[in-house]
């Protein structure tokens, strides 16, 4: 356990602390300017793909369960 801390965890912690500030994407608040209208985000494409994938997975799961019974 002590070897794990010295070899893996400690260097990872040092790297995270050293480069954590440089990992910021943009300085400042990063939000839209006050007084502007919010940006609309389309949800139709991704949500429909996730829904279709969920239905397909559920059908596959039910078929596998019926085969076992």
N, C-alpha and C positions, 0 to 999 in steps of 0.2 A: 504494500500500500504506500509506503514511504517513497519507493522508487517511482510509482505512478505519479505522485505529487511532484516530484523533482523533475521527471522527464517530460511529462505531458501537460500537467495542469499549470505549473508555474510559468513556463515559457508562453503558453497561450494567454495567461493573464497579463503578462508583461506586454505582449503584442497588442492586446485589446486596449490596455491603458495608454500605450504609446501612440496608437493610431486612431483612437476613438474620436478625437476632435477632428481629425482630417477626413473622417468618413461622412461628415455632414454634407448633404447635397447642395444646399443653398444657405447663405447667411440670412438671418432675419427670421420673421415669423413663418414665411412660406405660404401663407394663405392668400386669398384674393384681396385686392385692395378694397377698403371700405367704401360703400356706396355703389359698388358694381353689382350687376345681377348675377346670381349664382349660375354656374355652368351646368347644363343638363348633361346627364350621363345616360346613354342608351343601355337598356338592360335586356333587350329582346333576344339578341343572338346568343349570348353566353348562358342565359337562364334556360332557354329552350334546349340547348345542347346538354346542359346538366340534367334537366328533367328527362330527356330522352335516354340518357345514360343510366339514370336511376331506375327508369321503367325497365330497361333491358336487363339491368343487374337483378332487379326483383323477379322478373320472369325466369331468368336463369337459376336463381336461388330456389324458386318454387319447383321448377322442373327437377333439379337435383334432389330436393327433399322428397318428391314423389317417387323417384327412382329408388331411393333407399328404403321406402316403406313397402 
